[in-house]
Structures are given as structure tokens and as C-alpha cells.
Amino acid sequence: MILVAGGTGRLGTIVVSHLVAGGHEVRVFTRDPERARHLNEGPLEIARGDVRDRRSIESAMNGVTTVVSAVQGFAGPGRVTPESVDRDGNANLVDAAGRAGADVVMMSIVGASDDSPMELFRAKHAAEHHLRAGDAPWTIVRATAFVELWAEILGKAPVFGRGDNPINFVSVRDVAAVVERAVDRPELRGRILEVGGPANVTFNELAALVQEVRGTRRKLHHVPRWLLRALAPVARQPRAALAMDTVDMTFDAASRRALIADVPMTALRSALSDAVVHARPHS
Ligand SMILES: NC(=O)c1ccc[n+]([C@@H]2O[C@H](COP(=O)([O-])OP(=O)(O)OC[C@H]3O[C@@H](n4cnc5c(N)ncnc54)[C@H](OP(=O)(O)O)[C@@H]3O)[C@@H](O)[C@H]2O)c1
């Protein structure tokens, strides 16, 4: 039995449907079973719980041989934070897996480090550290920014900052393929798999590509850096936006493919075209 925390999310939804299609028994761990309603492909168990609540994890662990963590607490409902979900919630999952003798496949982020300007990246680094120090056999999957998420954001919001900082974007489908391999291949235990997309592009370039693929035209607005700086002390989103506009977010994905050479590296244009065709069932 594979327990997927975050199985209702953008990445988790794809991972769950592929694991089920591949014949795995899957249990989705969610704070609200209503959010799992779109996961209706094949037999699936749902366990209600919160990664911040150790007891709810314990009661979802029966028969679990692998825990997949695709949770994030950067944004979303339920007063989440990177510290409570990505750092401490992941630690709770890791500890429960260790007690149950289960493996852990944990989602993290390319650039996770303890001195990152982004708290999400620091929280992911702490979670990685906890996982590597614990008893559970582990695989860490670090990804760059999901292009489908940012296309959705750029479709309705302004560009945060100047938008001229190159960033690596990856298709969530390629990330899901890496997670599935991590689940299925014991030889990937003890490995950090880094997955990114074929190009580093700026938000301005991505916004133009999104409009081109969707066949829309609208003037691009920017939230100026001075406003992000003014808001940064009181909110993590402008802090993160400022960092994404200024720090090195590039990644050479082609050089990190040795262990995941059979995973496609989808071009951003085709990932975006695909996203237009398959509008997301859950948000
Ligand atoms: N999006 C990106 O660009 C990106 C880049 C690199 C890495 N990642 C990582 O990839 C993973 C998936 O990201 P995503 O964008 O697909 O996420 P998402 O769509 O925002 O979904 C977040 C998931 O986290 C779960 N969650 C949040 N707080 C929780 C809590 N307290 N207890 C239990 N579950 C909780 C939610 O489950 P319920 O609401 O059902 O409880 C939901 O399934 C995350 O680990 C993320 O950090 C994302």
C-alpha cells in the first residue's frame, strides 16, 4: 500500500492516477476527502488527516510500504506554512514511515538549502535533512518550478517584479514520471533525483508563450520591485516573488539525467498546449 500525502494536489493527482493504473494499492492522505473527489480512476482509499497531526498519520499507516510526500505549505487553505507543513509535517511523515518500516519518496525543490532567501526552500532542506538522518529508506525528488502552475498564475495575475530573471520551468508530468520511478525502483533509494525542464526562461518570456499558446493577447502588468520590498517584511509571497525576481533560478537539467534518462523532458510549449487541453480538475 502506498500512502500519498498531497495526492489531491497538482502533482499528486497525476502520481496517484498513474500508480493506480500501474496496479498499486494507493491511499490518499488529505485534510478533506472532498478534495479527492476528482480522483475517481480505479480503486482508491482515502484517509483523512493532516501532516501536522501525528496521530492522524499513524492511523493512516496500516499496511503502508511506501510513503510519498507531495505536500506543500507555501500557499493554500488551512493556515499552512512552510515550517509547519514542509518542514515539520514532512518530519512527522518520515518518523511514521520509520516506525512502520516503510520507504519514503519525498518531493523537494531544486535549490533547497539552509541559507536560501526563501523559507520554503529552507523548510524543504530541513525535511531532506530529517529524512536522510532517519531510519526509512528514502528517495528525494527535487524539481524546478512547475510550468503549468505558473502558466495558470500568469494567465490571471501580473508579473511579480521585473520578470527578466531566467528561471527553470518543468512540466509537472515529467516530475510525476520521476516520482513514479522513485516508487517503483528500489535501486533509487538513497538518491536525490533532480528534475528540471529543457530551458531557463523569464516570467516575461513565459507570459508571452502562455498568451501565444492560448491565442490570447493582453497587456502584461508588473508589480514593481519597490512594492514587493515594502510588503516583504509582512508576507511570505512577496518575499518569495522578490527572490524569484533576483536570485539565480537557472538549472541545467540535461546534466542531471543519468538516473532518470528514460523520463521525457517535455518542451514548455507542448506542456502548455497540453495544459490548455486538459484543464485542471482541482484547484
Ligand atoms: N508547484 C511547483 O512549482 C513545485 C516546484 C518544486 C517542487 N514542488 C513540490 O511538489 C509537491 C507538489 O506540489 P503541487 O504544486 O502539486 O502542490 P499543490 O497542488 O499545491 O497541492 C498541495 C498538496 O498538499 C497537501 N497539503 C497541504 N497541507 C497539508 C497538510 N497540513 N496535511 C496534509 N496535506 C496537506 C494538500 O492536500 P489537501 O488539501 O487535500 O489536504 C495538497 O494535496 C510539493 O511538495 C511541492 O513543494 C512544487
The ligand as an SDF file (V2000), in Angstrom:
LIG
                    3D

 48 52  0  0  0  0  0  0  0  0999 V2000
    4.4910   23.7980   -7.7390 N   0  0  0  0  0  0  0  0  0  0  0  0
    5.7920   23.9000   -8.0090 C   0  0  0  0  0  0  0  0  0  0  0  0
    6.2380   24.7060   -8.8380 O   0  0  0  0  0  0  0  0  0  0  0  0
    6.7660   22.9840   -7.3120 C   0  0  0  0  0  0  0  0  0  0  0  0
    8.1370   23.0400   -7.6150 C   0  0  0  0  0  0  0  0  0  0  0  0
    9.0240   22.1660   -6.9780 C   0  0  0  0  0  0  0  0  0  0  0  0
    8.5430   21.2780   -6.0230 C   0  0  0  0  0  0  0  0  0  0  0  0
    7.2100   21.2680   -5.7220 N   0  0  0  0  0  0  0  0  0  0  0  0
    6.7350   20.3320   -4.7070 C   0  0  0  0  0  0  0  0  0  0  0  0
    5.9390   19.3530   -5.3390 O   0  0  0  0  0  0  0  0  0  0  0  0
    4.9190   18.9150   -4.4500 C   0  0  0  0  0  0  0  0  0  0  0  0
    3.5650   19.0700   -5.1100 C   0  0  0  0  0  0  0  0  0  0  0  0
    3.3430   20.4350   -5.4070 O   0  0  0  0  0  0  0  0  0  0  0  0
    1.9570   20.8810   -6.0580 P   0  0  0  0  0  0  0  0  0  0  0  0
    2.1800   22.2330   -6.6670 O   0  0  0  0  0  0  0  0  0  0  0  0
    1.4140   19.7690   -6.8860 O   0  0  0  0  0  0  0  0  0  0  0  0
    1.0710   21.0460   -4.7460 O   0  0  0  0  0  0  0  0  0  0  0  0
   -0.4500   21.5610   -4.6370 P   0  0  0  0  0  0  0  0  0  0  0  0
   -1.1860   21.3540   -5.9050 O   0  0  0  0  0  0  0  0  0  0  0  0
   -0.4170   22.9550   -4.0770 O   0  0  0  0  0  0  0  0  0  0  0  0
   -1.0620   20.5790   -3.5350 O   0  0  0  0  0  0  0  0  0  0  0  0
   -0.6410   20.6660   -2.2160 C   0  0  0  0  0  0  0  0  0  0  0  0
   -0.9950   19.3900   -1.5320 C   0  0  0  0  0  0  0  0  0  0  0  0
   -0.5150   19.4770   -0.1790 O   0  0  0  0  0  0  0  0  0  0  0  0
   -1.4960   18.9160    0.6600 C   0  0  0  0  0  0  0  0  0  0  0  0
   -1.3820   19.5250    1.9840 N   0  0  0  0  0  0  0  0  0  0  0  0
   -1.1040   20.8150    2.2830 C   0  0  0  0  0  0  0  0  0  0  0  0
   -1.1110   20.9900    3.6170 N   0  0  0  0  0  0  0  0  0  0  0  0
   -1.3710   19.7690    4.1590 C   0  0  0  0  0  0  0  0  0  0  0  0
   -1.4990   19.3070    5.4940 C   0  0  0  0  0  0  0  0  0  0  0  0
   -1.3550   20.1460    6.5270 N   0  0  0  0  0  0  0  0  0  0  0  0
   -1.7760   17.9980    5.6910 N   0  0  0  0  0  0  0  0  0  0  0  0
   -1.9390   17.1570    4.6430 C   0  0  0  0  0  0  0  0  0  0  0  0
   -1.8310   17.5390    3.3410 N   0  0  0  0  0  0  0  0  0  0  0  0
   -1.5560   18.8310    3.1240 C   0  0  0  0  0  0  0  0  0  0  0  0
   -2.8260   19.2450    0.0140 C   0  0  0  0  0  0  0  0  0  0  0  0
   -3.7570   18.2480    0.4100 O   0  0  0  0  0  0  0  0  0  0  0  0
   -5.2590   18.5480    0.9300 P   0  0  0  0  0  0  0  0  0  0  0  0
   -5.5640   19.9820    0.6180 O   0  0  0  0  0  0  0  0  0  0  0  0
   -6.1100   17.5780    0.1860 O   0  0  0  0  0  0  0  0  0  0  0  0
   -5.1930   18.2690    2.3950 O   0  0  0  0  0  0  0  0  0  0  0  0
   -2.4890   19.1200   -1.4660 C   0  0  0  0  0  0  0  0  0  0  0  0
   -2.7170   17.8110   -1.9170 O   0  0  0  0  0  0  0  0  0  0  0  0
    5.0910   19.7290   -3.1800 C   0  0  0  0  0  0  0  0  0  0  0  0
    5.8780   19.0140   -2.2730 O   0  0  0  0  0  0  0  0  0  0  0  0
    5.8300   20.9580   -3.6640 C   0  0  0  0  0  0  0  0  0  0  0  0
    6.5680   21.6050   -2.6470 O   0  0  0  0  0  0  0  0  0  0  0  0
    6.3180   22.0770   -6.3430 C   0  0  0  0  0  0  0  0  0  0  0  0
  1  2  1  0
  2  3  2  0
  2  4  1  0
  4  5  1  0
  4 48  2  0
  5  6  2  0
  6  7  1  0
  7  8  2  0
  8  9  1  0
  8 48  1  0
  9 10  1  0
  9 46  1  0
 10 11  1  0
 11 12  1  0
 11 44  1  0
 12 13  1  0
 13 14  1  0
 14 15  2  0
 14 16  1  0
 14 17  1  0
 17 18  1  0
 18 19  2  0
 18 20  1  0
 18 21  1  0
 21 22  1  0
 22 23  1  0
 23 24  1  0
 23 42  1  0
 24 25  1  0
 25 26  1  0
 25 36  1  0
 26 27  1  0
 26 35  1  0
 27 28  2  0
 28 29  1  0
 29 30  1  0
 29 35  2  0
 30 31  1  0
 30 32  2  0
 32 33  1  0
 33 34  2  0
 34 35  1  0
 36 37  1  0
 36 42  1  0
 37 38  1  0
 38 39  2  0
 38 40  1  0
 38 41  1  0
 42 43  1  0
 44 45  1  0
 44 46  1  0
 46 47  1  0
M  CHG  2   8   1  16  -1
M  END
$$$$
